[in-house]
């Protein structure tokens, strides 16, 4: 296990919550609500920017965006832990599903939803 693995991060976050007696507040409902609030805070950083501006954030803005992303990751990992979901396995399963739904030779360069493609 490396220091930057999801498992190591999960263990650190769980210990953090347990040492503060916060697990009582960390229900899947509460964690998912916190996650969406943090996602909204992330979006606020990009609101009204052009596509190009969104790639060229100032140093301080870049750091603020990184902290919002960290909050999102933290709440996602905590929610997965509370529901006993292996995020890496779930992500790999979802990628496999998407590979079937969006075959590269059929959708390359086209951003429509799966149901919008003709067979």
N, CA, C and O atoms as a Tinker XYZ file with bonds, in Angstrom:
   476  protein
     1  N      0.855000   -1.189000    0.000000    73     2
     2  CA     0.000000    0.000000    0.000000    64     1     3
     3  C      0.892000    1.240000    0.000000    63     2     4     5
     4  O      1.762000    1.390000    0.858000    81     3
     5  N      0.670000    2.113000   -0.955000    73     3     6
     6  CA     1.449000    3.344000   -1.027000    64     5     7
     7  C      0.752000    4.437000   -0.222000    63     6     8     9
     8  O     -0.447000    4.359000    0.048000    81     7
     9  N      1.505000    5.434000    0.148000    73     7    10
    10  CA     0.957000    6.536000    0.935000    64     9    11
    11  C     -0.165000    7.274000    0.223000    63    10    12    13
    12  O     -1.049000    7.837000    0.868000    81    11
    13  N     -0.133000    7.272000   -1.109000    73    11    14
    14  CA    -1.137000    8.022000   -1.852000    64    13    15
    15  C     -2.271000    7.141000   -2.374000    63    14    16    17
    16  O     -3.032000    7.574000   -3.240000    81    15
    17  N     -2.398000    5.926000   -1.869000    73    15    18
    18  CA    -3.468000    5.055000   -2.329000    64    17    19
    19  C     -4.805000    5.483000   -1.736000    63    18    20    21
    20  O     -4.858000    6.126000   -0.687000    81    19
    21  N     -5.881000    5.116000   -2.422000    73    19    22
    22  CA    -7.211000    5.408000   -1.877000    64    21    23
    23  C     -7.409000    4.705000   -0.548000    63    22    24    25
    24  O     -8.047000    5.248000    0.355000    81    23
    25  N     -6.869000    3.508000   -0.421000    73    23    26
    26  CA    -7.008000    2.775000    0.833000    64    25    27
    27  C     -6.334000    3.518000    1.985000    63    26    28    29
    28  O     -6.915000    3.644000    3.063000    81    27
    29  N     -5.131000    4.003000    1.769000    73    27    30
    30  CA    -4.429000    4.746000    2.818000    64    29    31
    31  C     -5.181000    6.031000    3.167000    63    30    32    33
    32  O     -5.287000    6.394000    4.338000    81    31
    33  N     -5.696000    6.707000    2.160000    73    31    34
    34  CA    -6.471000    7.926000    2.392000    64    33    35
    35  C     -7.746000    7.601000    3.166000    63    34    36    37
    36  O     -8.124000    8.334000    4.080000    81    35
    37  N     -8.401000    6.513000    2.804000    73    35    38
    38  CA    -9.603000    6.077000    3.510000    64    37    39
    39  C     -9.308000    5.824000    4.985000    63    38    40    41
    40  O    -10.056000    6.268000    5.856000    81    39
    41  N     -8.232000    5.120000    5.260000    73    39    42
    42  CA    -7.870000    4.824000    6.652000    64    41    43
    43  C     -7.581000    6.108000    7.436000    63    42    44    45
    44  O     -7.978000    6.239000    8.593000    81    43
    45  N     -6.894000    7.040000    6.802000    73    43    46
    46  CA    -6.590000    8.316000    7.462000    64    45    47
    47  C     -7.870000    9.109000    7.734000    63    46    48    49
    48  O     -8.028000    9.677000    8.814000    81    47
    49  N     -8.782000    9.149000    6.762000    73    47    50
    50  CA   -10.039000    9.871000    6.935000    64    49    51
    51  C    -10.915000    9.221000    8.000000    63    50    52    53
    52  O    -11.557000    9.914000    8.790000    81    51
    53  N    -10.942000    7.898000    8.020000    73    51    54
    54  CA   -11.733000    7.186000    9.027000    64    53    55
    55  C    -11.191000    7.475000   10.424000    63    54    56    57
    56  O    -11.961000    7.734000   11.348000    81    55
    57  N     -9.880000    7.433000   10.577000    73    55    58
    58  CA    -9.261000    7.735000   11.876000    64    57    59
    59  C     -9.547000    9.180000   12.290000    63    58    60    61
    60  O     -9.815000    9.451000   13.460000    81    59
    61  N     -9.489000   10.092000   11.341000    73    59    62
    62  CA    -9.789000   11.500000   11.604000    64    61    63
    63  C    -11.210000   11.638000   12.150000    63    62    64    65
    64  O    -11.430000   12.303000   13.162000    81    63
    65  N    -12.165000   11.011000   11.480000    73    63    66
    66  CA   -13.568000   11.098000   11.905000    64    65    67
    67  C    -13.774000   10.411000   13.255000    63    66    68    69
    68  O    -14.458000   10.947000   14.126000    81    67
    69  N    -13.192000    9.244000   13.427000    73    67    70
    70  CA   -13.378000    8.512000   14.681000    64    69    71
    71  C    -12.781000    9.252000   15.867000    63    70    72    73
    72  O    -13.370000    9.255000   16.948000    81    71
    73  N    -11.629000    9.875000   15.687000    73    71    74
    74  CA   -10.994000   10.575000   16.805000    64    73    75
    75  C    -11.777000   11.816000   17.236000    63    74    76    77
    76  O    -11.555000   12.342000   18.327000    81    75
    77  N    -12.675000   12.277000   16.397000    73    75    78
    78  CA   -13.513000   13.445000   16.712000    64    77    79
    79  C    -14.963000   13.053000   16.992000    63    78    80    81
    80  O    -15.819000   13.917000   17.183000    81    79
    81  N    -15.235000   11.748000   17.016000    73    79    82
    82  CA   -16.584000   11.217000   17.203000    64    81    83
    83  C    -17.542000   11.789000   16.162000    63    82    84    85
    84  O    -18.664000   12.179000   16.486000    81    83
    85  N    -17.089000   11.835000   14.910000    73    83    86
    86  CA   -17.908000   12.370000   13.827000    64    85    87
    87  C    -18.580000   11.295000   12.991000    63    86    88    89
    88  O    -19.416000   11.609000   12.145000    81    87
    89  N    -18.231000   10.025000   13.212000    73    87    90
    90  CA   -18.863000    8.981000   12.399000    64    89    91
    91  C    -20.377000    8.995000   12.564000    63    90    92    93
    92  O    -21.109000    8.605000   11.655000    81    91
    93  N    -20.841000    9.443000   13.719000    73    91    94
    94  CA   -22.290000    9.525000   13.941000    64    93    95
    95  C    -22.966000   10.469000   12.951000    63    94    96    97
    96  O    -24.163000   10.342000   12.692000    81    95
    97  N    -22.214000   11.408000   12.399000    73    95    98
    98  CA   -22.753000   12.371000   11.430000    64    97    99
    99  C    -22.509000   11.925000    9.981000    63    98   100   101
   100  O    -23.083000   12.486000    9.048000    81    99
   101  N    -21.666000   10.928000    9.808000    73    99   102
   102  CA   -21.234000   10.525000    8.471000    64   101   103
   103  C    -22.114000    9.421000    7.894000    63   102   104   105
   104  O    -21.631000    8.343000    7.548000    81   103
   105  N    -23.384000    9.699000    7.798000    73   103   106
   106  CA   -24.291000    8.776000    7.110000    64   105   107
   107  C    -24.123000    8.971000    5.607000    63   106   108   109
   108  O    -23.667000   10.028000    5.173000    81   107
   109  N    -24.481000    7.978000    4.811000    73   107   110
   110  CA   -24.415000    8.173000    3.360000    64   109   111
   111  C    -25.218000    9.395000    2.911000    63   110   112   113
   112  O    -24.790000   10.118000    2.013000    81   111
   113  N    -26.365000    9.627000    3.522000    73   111   114
   114  CA   -27.183000   10.795000    3.182000    64   113   115
   115  C    -26.414000   12.085000    3.442000    63   114   116   117
   116  O    -26.314000   12.937000    2.559000    81   115
   117  N    -25.877000   12.231000    4.633000    73   115   118
   118  CA   -25.171000   13.464000    4.980000    64   117   119
   119  C    -23.906000   13.656000    4.144000    63   118   120   121
   120  O    -23.603000   14.764000    3.703000    81   119
   121  N    -23.180000   12.571000    3.936000    73   119   122
   122  CA   -21.948000   12.674000    3.156000    64   121   123
   123  C    -22.233000   13.021000    1.700000    63   122   124   125
   124  O    -21.504000   13.813000    1.101000    81   123
   125  N    -23.291000   12.435000    1.118000    73   123   126
   126  CA   -23.604000   12.762000   -0.269000    64   125   127
   127  C    -24.106000   14.192000   -0.396000    63   126   128   129
   128  O    -23.851000   14.851000   -1.404000    81   127
   129  N    -24.816000   14.680000    0.617000    73   127   130
   130  CA   -25.253000   16.081000    0.597000    64   129   131
   131  C    -24.045000   17.014000    0.701000    63   130   132   133
   132  O    -23.989000   18.029000    0.008000    81   131
   133  N    -23.089000   16.684000    1.550000    73   131   134
   134  CA   -21.878000   17.489000    1.674000    64   133   135
   135  C    -21.080000   17.464000    0.378000    63   134   136   137
   136  O    -20.519000   18.479000   -0.035000    81   135
   137  N    -21.033000   16.297000   -0.262000    73   135   138
   138  CA   -20.309000   16.154000   -1.525000    64   137   139
   139  C    -20.892000   17.080000   -2.591000    63   138   140   141
   140  O    -20.149000   17.762000   -3.297000    81   139
   141  N    -22.212000   17.103000   -2.708000    73   139   142
   142  CA   -22.825000   17.935000   -3.746000    64   141   143
   143  C    -22.631000   19.426000   -3.435000    63   142   144   145
   144  O    -22.499000   20.236000   -4.353000    81   143
   145  N    -22.614000   19.783000   -2.173000    73   143   146
   146  CA   -22.355000   21.180000   -1.799000    64   145   147
   147  C    -20.935000   21.576000   -2.205000    63   146   148   149
   148  O    -20.711000   22.678000   -2.704000    81   147
   149  N    -19.984000   20.674000   -1.988000    73   147   150
   150  CA   -18.598000   20.956000   -2.386000    64   149   151
   151  C    -18.467000   21.012000   -3.904000    63   150   152   153
   152  O    -17.706000   21.825000   -4.429000    81   151
   153  N    -19.204000   20.155000   -4.615000    73   151   154
   154  CA   -19.178000   20.199000   -6.083000    64   153   155
   155  C    -19.699000   21.541000   -6.579000    63   154   156   157
   156  O    -19.173000   22.097000   -7.544000    81   155
   157  N    -20.725000   22.058000   -5.925000    73   155   158
   158  CA   -21.249000   23.378000   -6.302000    64   157   159
   159  C    -20.204000   24.463000   -6.058000    63   158   160   161
   160  O    -20.087000   25.401000   -6.846000    81   159
   161  N    -19.445000   24.338000   -4.967000    73   159   162
   162  CA   -18.379000   25.313000   -4.698000    64   161   163
   163  C    -17.295000   25.233000   -5.771000    63   162   164   165
   164  O    -16.719000   26.254000   -6.147000    81   163
   165  N    -17.017000   24.033000   -6.261000    73   163   166
   166  CA   -16.049000   23.883000   -7.351000    64   165   167
   167  C    -16.549000   24.596000   -8.601000    63   166   168   169
   168  O    -15.799000   25.328000   -9.245000    81   167
   169  N    -17.802000   24.383000   -8.938000    73   167   170
   170  CA   -18.387000   24.994000  -10.135000    64   169   171
   171  C    -18.314000   26.518000  -10.065000    63   170   172   173
   172  O    -18.087000   27.175000  -11.080000    81   171
   173  N    -18.504000   27.077000   -8.881000    73   171   174
   174  CA   -18.464000   28.545000   -8.737000    64   173   175
   175  C    -17.145000   29.136000   -9.211000    63   174   176   177
   176  O    -17.113000   30.266000   -9.699000    81   175
   177  N    -16.060000   28.386000   -9.074000    73   175   178
   178  CA   -14.756000   28.897000   -9.513000    64   177   179
   179  C    -14.678000   29.050000  -11.027000    63   178   180   181
   180  O    -13.881000   29.842000  -11.530000    81   179
   181  N    -15.496000   28.300000  -11.753000    73   179   182
   182  CA   -15.446000   28.313000  -13.215000    64   181   183
   183  C    -16.594000   29.078000  -13.846000    63   182   184   185
   184  O    -16.601000   29.331000  -15.051000    81   183
   185  N    -17.562000   29.444000  -13.021000    73   183   186
   186  CA   -18.724000   30.169000  -13.549000    64   185   187
   187  C    -18.258000   31.463000  -14.204000    63   186   188   189
   188  O    -17.465000   32.214000  -13.637000    81   187
   189  N    -18.754000   31.701000  -15.378000    73   187   190
   190  CA   -18.513000   32.903000  -16.174000    64   189   191
   191  C    -17.138000   32.952000  -16.830000    63   190   192   193
   192  O    -16.821000   33.931000  -17.506000    81   191
   193  N    -16.311000   31.917000  -16.648000    73   191   194
   194  CA   -15.028000   31.894000  -17.344000    64   193   195
   195  C    -15.230000   31.325000  -18.749000    63   194   196   197
   196  O    -16.147000   30.542000  -18.996000    81   195
   197  N    -14.358000   31.737000  -19.653000    73   195   198
   198  CA   -14.346000   31.108000  -20.974000    64   197   199
   199  C    -13.669000   29.740000  -20.834000    63   198   200   201
   200  O    -13.066000   29.432000  -19.805000    81   199
   201  N    -13.780000   28.928000  -21.890000    73   199   202
   202  CA   -13.099000   27.631000  -21.879000    64   201   203
   203  C    -11.600000   27.824000  -21.637000    63   202   204   205
   204  O    -10.999000   27.137000  -20.811000    81   203
   205  N    -11.013000   28.763000  -22.364000    73   203   206
   206  CA    -9.572000   29.015000  -22.227000    64   205   207
   207  C     -9.215000   29.473000  -20.812000    63   206   208   209
   208  O     -8.239000   28.992000  -20.235000    81   207
   209  N     -9.990000   30.389000  -20.254000    73   207   210
   210  CA    -9.720000   30.861000  -18.895000    64   209   211
   211  C     -9.780000   29.720000  -17.875000    63   210   212   213
   212  O     -9.034000   29.710000  -16.896000    81   211
   213  N    -10.671000   28.767000  -18.117000    73   211   214
   214  CA   -10.803000   27.661000  -17.171000    64   213   215
   215  C     -9.546000   26.786000  -17.133000    63   214   216   217
   216  O     -9.306000   26.097000  -16.142000    81   215
   217  N     -8.748000   26.807000  -18.196000    73   215   218
   218  CA    -7.486000   26.071000  -18.232000    64   217   219
   219  C     -6.327000   26.872000  -17.650000    63   218   220   221
   220  O     -5.293000   26.299000  -17.305000    81   219
   221  N     -6.484000   28.172000  -17.538000    73   219   222
   222  CA    -5.386000   29.061000  -17.144000    64   221   223
   223  C     -5.706000   29.805000  -15.857000    63   222   224   225
   224  O     -5.783000   31.034000  -15.845000    81   223
   225  N     -5.891000   29.064000  -14.783000    73   223   226
   226  CA    -6.204000   29.680000  -13.496000    64   225   227
   227  C     -4.954000   30.297000  -12.881000    63   226   228   229
   228  O     -3.846000   29.794000  -13.066000    81   227
   229  N     -5.142000   31.380000  -12.155000    73   227   230
   230  CA    -4.023000   31.975000  -11.425000    64   229   231
   231  C     -3.576000   30.987000  -10.347000    63   230   232   233
   232  O     -4.298000   30.042000  -10.027000    81   231
   233  N     -2.401000   31.205000   -9.798000    73   231   234
   234  CA    -1.872000   30.316000   -8.765000    64   233   235
   235  C     -2.798000   30.152000   -7.580000    63   234   236   237
   236  O     -3.035000   29.032000   -7.128000    81   235
   237  N     -3.329000   31.263000   -7.065000    73   235   238
   238  CA    -4.207000   31.173000   -5.906000    64   237   239
   239  C     -5.541000   30.525000   -6.261000    63   238   240   241
   240  O     -6.086000   29.754000   -5.471000    81   239
   241  N     -6.068000   30.832000   -7.438000    73   239   242
   242  CA    -7.326000   30.215000   -7.879000    64   241   243
   243  C     -7.123000   28.714000   -8.088000    63   242   244   245
   244  O     -7.993000   27.917000   -7.738000    81   243
   245  N     -6.001000   28.333000   -8.646000    73   243   246
   246  CA    -5.670000   26.926000   -8.843000    64   245   247
   247  C     -5.644000   26.194000   -7.496000    63   246   248   249
   248  O     -6.161000   25.083000   -7.377000    81   247
   249  N     -5.042000   26.819000   -6.494000    73   247   250
   250  CA    -4.991000   26.221000   -5.159000    64   249   251
   251  C     -6.389000   26.085000   -4.555000    63   250   252   253
   252  O     -6.695000   25.077000   -3.919000    81   251
   253  N     -7.234000   27.094000   -4.751000    73   251   254
   254  CA    -8.603000   27.033000   -4.235000    64   253   255
   255  C     -9.384000   25.906000   -4.911000    63   254   256   257
   256  O    -10.130000   25.185000   -4.249000    81   255
   257  N     -9.218000   25.754000   -6.205000    73   255   258
   258  CA    -9.877000   24.677000   -6.950000    64   257   259
   259  C     -9.388000   23.317000   -6.437000    63   258   260   261
   260  O    -10.181000   22.389000   -6.274000    81   259
   261  N     -8.091000   23.205000   -6.188000    73   259   262
   262  CA    -7.536000   21.949000   -5.669000    64   261   263
   263  C     -8.163000   21.594000   -4.320000    63   262   264   265
   264  O     -8.440000   20.423000   -4.060000    81   263
   265  N     -8.388000   22.588000   -3.463000    73   263   266
   266  CA    -8.990000   22.325000   -2.154000    64   265   267
   267  C    -10.454000   21.912000   -2.277000    63   266   268   269
   268  O    -10.929000   21.082000   -1.501000    81   267
   269  N    -11.171000   22.480000   -3.241000    73   267   270
   270  CA   -12.562000   22.060000   -3.469000    64   269   271
   271  C    -12.588000   20.613000   -3.974000    63   270   272   273
   272  O    -13.426000   19.816000   -3.553000    81   271
   273  N    -11.664000   20.286000   -4.878000    73   271   274
   274  CA   -11.594000   18.916000   -5.373000    64   273   275
   275  C    -11.233000   17.952000   -4.252000    63   274   276   277
   276  O    -11.749000   16.836000   -4.196000    81   275
   277  N    -10.352000   18.382000   -3.366000    73   275   278
   278  CA    -9.990000   17.544000   -2.216000    64   277   279
   279  C    -11.211000   17.293000   -1.337000    63   278   280   281
   280  O    -11.430000   16.169000   -0.885000    81   279
   281  N    -12.003000   18.328000   -1.094000    73   279   282
   282  CA   -13.223000   18.149000   -0.298000    64   281   283
   283  C    -14.155000   17.132000   -0.947000    63   282   284   285
   284  O    -14.724000   16.281000   -0.264000    81   283
   285  N    -14.308000   17.223000   -2.259000    73   283   286
   286  CA   -15.173000   16.288000   -2.990000    64   285   287
   287  C    -14.652000   14.861000   -2.825000    63   286   288   289
   288  O    -15.417000   13.943000   -2.529000    81   287
   289  N    -13.362000   14.684000   -3.018000    73   287   290
   290  CA   -12.756000   13.358000   -2.879000    64   289   291
   291  C    -12.923000   12.820000   -1.465000    63   290   292   293
   292  O    -13.243000   11.646000   -1.278000    81   291
   293  N    -12.711000   13.662000   -0.485000    73   291   294
   294  CA   -12.852000   13.246000    0.915000    64   293   295
   295  C    -14.259000   12.744000    1.204000    63   294   296   297
   296  O    -14.429000   11.669000    1.780000    81   295
   297  N    -15.268000   13.514000    0.808000    73   295   298
   298  CA   -16.635000   13.085000    1.075000    64   297   299
   299  C    -16.999000   11.842000    0.273000    63   298   300   301
   300  O    -17.746000   10.996000    0.765000    81   299
   301  N    -16.492000   11.711000   -0.944000    73   299   302
   302  CA   -16.757000   10.531000   -1.752000    64   301   303
   303  C    -16.143000    9.289000   -1.112000    63   302   304   305
   304  O    -16.792000    8.247000   -1.020000    81   303
   305  N    -14.912000    9.400000   -0.677000    73   303   306
   306  CA   -14.241000    8.271000   -0.026000    64   305   307
   307  C    -14.951000    7.892000    1.263000    63   306   308   309
   308  O    -15.138000    6.707000    1.540000    81   307
   309  N    -15.347000    8.878000    2.052000    73   307   310
   310  CA   -16.061000    8.581000    3.314000    64   309   311
   311  C    -17.390000    7.894000    3.029000    63   310   312   313
   312  O    -17.749000    6.942000    3.721000    81   311
   313  N    -18.121000    8.354000    2.029000    73   311   314
   314  CA   -19.410000    7.752000    1.685000    64   313   315
   315  C    -19.209000    6.309000    1.217000    63   314   316   317
   316  O    -19.967000    5.419000    1.602000    81   315
   317  N    -18.202000    6.083000    0.401000    73   315   318
   318  CA   -17.914000    4.728000   -0.078000    64   317   319
   319  C    -17.553000    3.815000    1.092000    63   318   320   321
   320  O    -17.970000    2.658000    1.129000    81   319
   321  N    -16.784000    4.328000    2.039000    73   319   322
   322  CA   -16.403000    3.519000    3.199000    64   321   323
   323  C    -17.632000    3.140000    4.011000    63   322   324   325
   324  O    -17.758000    1.998000    4.452000    81   323
   325  N    -18.530000    4.083000    4.211000    73   323   326
   326  CA   -19.733000    3.830000    5.003000    64   325   327
   327  C    -20.658000    2.828000    4.319000    63   326   328   329
   328  O    -21.402000    2.115000    4.991000    81   327
   329  N    -20.617000    2.767000    2.981000    73   327   330
   330  CA   -21.462000    1.845000    2.228000    64   329   331
   331  C    -20.726000    0.577000    1.777000    63   330   332   333
   332  O    -21.293000   -0.264000    1.079000    81   331
   333  N    -19.453000    0.451000    2.187000    73   331   334
   334  CA   -18.625000   -0.698000    1.819000    64   333   335
   335  C    -18.548000   -0.860000    0.300000    63   334   336   337
   336  O    -18.779000   -1.944000   -0.237000    81   335
   337  N    -18.222000    0.229000   -0.372000    73   335   338
   338  CA   -18.049000    0.234000   -1.827000    64   337   339
   339  C    -16.573000    0.428000   -2.149000    63   338   340   341
   340  O    -15.939000    1.358000   -1.651000    81   339
   341  N    -16.039000   -0.437000   -2.969000    73   339   342
   342  CA   -14.674000   -0.322000   -3.454000    64   341   343
   343  C    -14.709000    0.620000   -4.659000    63   342   344   345
   344  O    -15.139000    0.230000   -5.744000    81   343
   345  N    -14.260000    1.847000   -4.465000    73   343   346
   346  CA   -14.348000    2.854000   -5.521000    64   345   347
   347  C    -13.549000    2.485000   -6.764000    63   346   348   349
   348  O    -14.003000    2.734000   -7.881000    81   347
   349  N    -12.386000    1.904000   -6.594000    73   347   350
   350  CA   -11.565000    1.539000   -7.748000    64   349   351
   351  C    -12.264000    0.437000   -8.543000    63   350   352   353
   352  O    -12.312000    0.503000   -9.771000    81   351
   353  N    -12.798000   -0.559000   -7.869000    73   351   354
   354  CA   -13.524000   -1.622000   -8.567000    64   353   355
   355  C    -14.769000   -1.065000   -9.253000    63   354   356   357
   356  O    -15.071000   -1.432000  -10.389000    81   355
   357  N    -15.492000   -0.179000   -8.563000    73   355   358
   358  CA   -16.695000    0.416000   -9.159000    64   357   359
   359  C    -16.336000    1.254000  -10.385000    63   358   360   361
   360  O    -17.034000    1.201000  -11.398000    81   359
   361  N    -15.250000    2.026000  -10.299000    73   359   362
   362  CA   -14.829000    2.856000  -11.430000    64   361   363
   363  C    -14.428000    1.975000  -12.618000    63   362   364   365
   364  O    -14.780000    2.276000  -13.759000    81   363
   365  N    -13.704000    0.904000  -12.356000    73   363   366
   366  CA   -13.320000    0.000000  -13.451000    64   365   367
   367  C    -14.545000   -0.648000  -14.086000    63   366   368   369
   368  O    -14.603000   -0.791000  -15.307000    81   367
   369  N    -15.520000   -1.041000  -13.275000    73   367   370
   370  CA   -16.753000   -1.619000  -13.806000    64   369   371
   371  C    -17.487000   -0.593000  -14.668000    63   370   372   373
   372  O    -17.987000   -0.929000  -15.742000    81   371
   373  N    -17.553000    0.660000  -14.201000    73   371   374
   374  CA   -18.234000    1.708000  -14.956000    64   373   375
   375  C    -17.523000    2.002000  -16.275000    63   374   376   377
   376  O    -18.178000    2.249000  -17.288000    81   375
   377  N    -16.197000    1.978000  -16.273000    73   375   378
   378  CA   -15.447000    2.182000  -17.517000    64   377   379
   379  C    -15.776000    1.072000  -18.511000    63   378   380   381
   380  O    -15.961000    1.340000  -19.698000    81   379
   381  N    -15.851000   -0.165000  -18.039000    73   379   382
   382  CA   -16.208000   -1.281000  -18.917000    64   381   383
   383  C    -17.596000   -1.079000  -19.516000    63   382   384   385
   384  O    -17.799000   -1.321000  -20.706000    81   383
   385  N    -18.549000   -0.639000  -18.703000    73   383   386
   386  CA   -19.907000   -0.356000  -19.195000    64   385   387
   387  C    -19.856000    0.739000  -20.250000    63   386   388   389
   388  O    -20.477000    0.617000  -21.306000    81   387
   389  N    -19.110000    1.816000  -19.966000    73   387   390
   390  CA   -19.019000    2.934000  -20.916000    64   389   391
   391  C    -18.316000    2.535000  -22.208000    63   390   392   393
   392  O    -18.645000    3.051000  -23.276000    81   391
   393  N    -17.354000    1.625000  -22.120000    73   391   394
   394  CA   -16.697000    1.149000  -23.340000    64   393   395
   395  C    -17.699000    0.437000  -24.249000    63   394   396   397
   396  O    -17.592000    0.515000  -25.473000    81   395
   397  N    -18.654000   -0.243000  -23.663000    73   395   398
   398  CA   -19.699000   -0.912000  -24.450000    64   397   399
   399  C    -20.719000    0.093000  -24.984000    63   398   400   401
   400  O    -21.147000    0.004000  -26.135000    81   399
   401  N    -21.102000    1.042000  -24.142000    73   399   402
   402  CA   -22.114000    2.036000  -24.532000    64   401   403
   403  C    -21.583000    3.028000  -25.559000    63   402   404   405
   404  O    -22.336000    3.529000  -26.395000    81   403
   405  N    -20.290000    3.307000  -25.494000    73   403   406
   406  CA   -19.675000    4.321000  -26.364000    64   405   407
   407  C    -18.470000    3.727000  -27.090000    63   406   408   409
   408  O    -17.335000    4.079000  -26.768000    81   407
   409  N    -18.683000    2.839000  -28.060000    73   407   410
   410  CA   -17.537000    2.274000  -28.790000    64   409   411
   411  C    -16.774000    3.378000  -29.530000    63   410   412   413
   412  O    -17.374000    4.213000  -30.206000    81   411
   413  N    -15.475000    3.371000  -29.395000    73   411   414
   414  CA   -14.640000    4.445000  -29.936000    64   413   415
   415  C    -14.875000    4.672000  -31.425000    63   414   416   417
   416  O    -14.910000    5.816000  -31.878000    81   415
   417  N    -15.035000    3.599000  -32.188000    73   415   418
   418  CA   -15.204000    3.767000  -33.629000    64   417   419
   419  C    -16.555000    4.385000  -33.987000    63   418   420   421
   420  O    -16.734000    4.881000  -35.100000    81   419
   421  N    -17.492000    4.360000  -33.065000    73   419   422
   422  CA   -18.829000    4.898000  -33.316000    64   421   423
   423  C    -19.006000    6.328000  -32.801000    63   422   424   425
   424  O    -19.797000    7.090000  -33.358000    81   423
   425  N    -18.289000    6.693000  -31.760000    73   423   426
   426  CA   -18.559000    7.966000  -31.094000    64   425   427
   427  C    -17.407000    8.960000  -31.122000    63   426   428   429
   428  O    -17.535000   10.062000  -30.588000    81   427
   429  N    -16.304000    8.600000  -31.723000    73   427   430
   430  CA   -15.124000    9.474000  -31.721000    64   429   431
   431  C    -15.480000   10.896000  -32.140000    63   430   432   433
   432  O    -16.027000   11.109000  -33.222000    81   431
   433  N    -15.170000   11.866000  -31.286000    73   431   434
   434  CA   -15.391000   13.277000  -31.593000    64   433   435
   435  C    -16.830000   13.736000  -31.461000    63   434   436   437
   436  O    -17.148000   14.861000  -31.847000    81   435
   437  N    -17.708000   12.900000  -30.926000    73   435   438
   438  CA   -19.135000   13.211000  -30.809000    64   437   439
   439  C    -19.542000   13.060000  -29.352000    63   438   440   441
   440  O    -19.309000   12.011000  -28.752000    81   439
   441  N    -20.141000   14.080000  -28.783000    73   439   442
   442  CA   -20.411000   14.090000  -27.344000    64   441   443
   443  C    -21.872000   13.854000  -26.975000    63   442   444   445
   444  O    -22.309000   14.247000  -25.893000    81   443
   445  N    -22.627000   13.218000  -27.861000    73   443   446
   446  CA   -24.026000   12.937000  -27.525000    64   445   447
   447  C    -24.126000   11.851000  -26.458000    63   446   448   449
   448  O    -23.166000   11.122000  -26.207000    81   447
   449  N    -25.294000   11.753000  -25.835000    73   447   450
   450  CA   -25.578000   10.692000  -24.873000    64   449   451
   451  C    -25.755000    9.370000  -25.621000    63   450   452   453
   452  O    -26.062000    9.363000  -26.813000    81   451
   453  N    -25.561000    8.262000  -24.925000    73   451   454
   454  CA   -25.613000    6.940000  -25.548000    64   453   455
   455  C    -26.920000    6.702000  -26.298000    63   454   456   457
   456  O    -26.900000    6.157000  -27.402000    81   455
   457  N    -28.037000    7.092000  -25.732000    73   455   458
   458  CA   -29.347000    6.845000  -26.343000    64   457   459
   459  C    -29.543000    7.639000  -27.632000    63   458   460   461
   460  O    -30.454000    7.335000  -28.403000    81   459
   461  N    -28.721000    8.635000  -27.878000    73   459   462
   462  CA   -28.871000    9.485000  -29.055000    64   461   463
   463  C    -28.164000    8.946000  -30.295000    63   462   464   465
   464  O    -28.324000    9.491000  -31.388000    81   463
   465  N    -27.391000    7.888000  -30.133000    73   463   466
   466  CA   -26.689000    7.313000  -31.281000    64   465   467
   467  C    -27.595000    6.324000  -31.995000    63   466   468   469
   468  O    -28.292000    5.529000  -31.364000    81   467
   469  N    -27.573000    6.384000  -33.299000    73   467   470
   470  CA   -28.344000    5.425000  -34.092000    64   469   471
   471  C    -27.578000    4.127000  -34.170000    63   470   472   473
   472  O    -26.348000    4.116000  -34.204000    81   471
   473  N    -28.310000    3.039000  -34.197000    73   471   474
   474  CA   -27.660000    1.714000  -34.339000    64   473   475
   475  C    -27.271000    1.457000  -35.763000    63   474   476
   476  O    -26.717000    0.401000  -36.070000    81   475
